Every structure is written in C-alpha cells, then in structure tokens.
Amino acid sequence: ADMTRDIIGQTEEVLASIDRLLGEAGSDKTRILSAQIFLPDMGDFAAMNEVWEAWVVPGHTPPRATVQAALARPEWKVEMVVTAAL
C-alpha cells in the first residue's frame, strides 16, 4: 500500500484489496454481510464515502459502521473490515 496517498487513494487501494481477497475466497462484494470502517480523521468521511458509494453494487450495499479511531500507523488514513458469505 502507498501510504503517501490521500484518503481517496488509500480508500481505493483498500477496496481493491477487498475485491482481490474476496475473489481468492470465491466470493465478491455483492456477498458482503457487514463492513466496519475506521477513520482517524472524520474530516475524511465525505471523500472516503464517495469512493465507497462508487464501489458498492446498487442493491447490495451492506450494513456499515464508520467510526473515528486511532490506527496502528499514523500514516494510515482508513482501515476496513468486511465479513462476507462464500
């Protein structure tokens, strides 16, 4: 991951990783059951949400919680956890 990217770039990278990992597990983003998104700066919410909304499949938007939290590395702008069905 390129941690020098802004919130848009980091969100795009995280979502691409989710797509890849779901594919490796034989699933995809339409089968996400829930998502948790962690932002150290809620000022990044709108930009992150635009990328998220463009990524999710209409009719398959999972329940989501977005919270402000200190992340393990200060250069991280977003962290996501998803649970999906196979």
C-alpha positions, 0 to 999 in steps of 0.5 A: 500500500502507498501510504503517501496517498490521500484518503481517496487513494488509500480508500481505493487501494483498500477496496481493491484489496477487498475485491482481490481477497474476496475473489481468492475466497470465491466470493465478491462484494455483492456477498458482503454481510457487514463492513466496519470502517475506521477513520482517524480523521472524520474530516475524511468521511465525505471523500472516503464515502464517495469512493465507497458509494462508487464501489458498492453494487446498487442493491447490495450495499451492506450494513456499515459502521464508520467510526473515528479511531486511532490506527496502528500507523499514523500514516494510515488514513482508513482501515476496513473490515468486511465479513462476507458469505462464500 
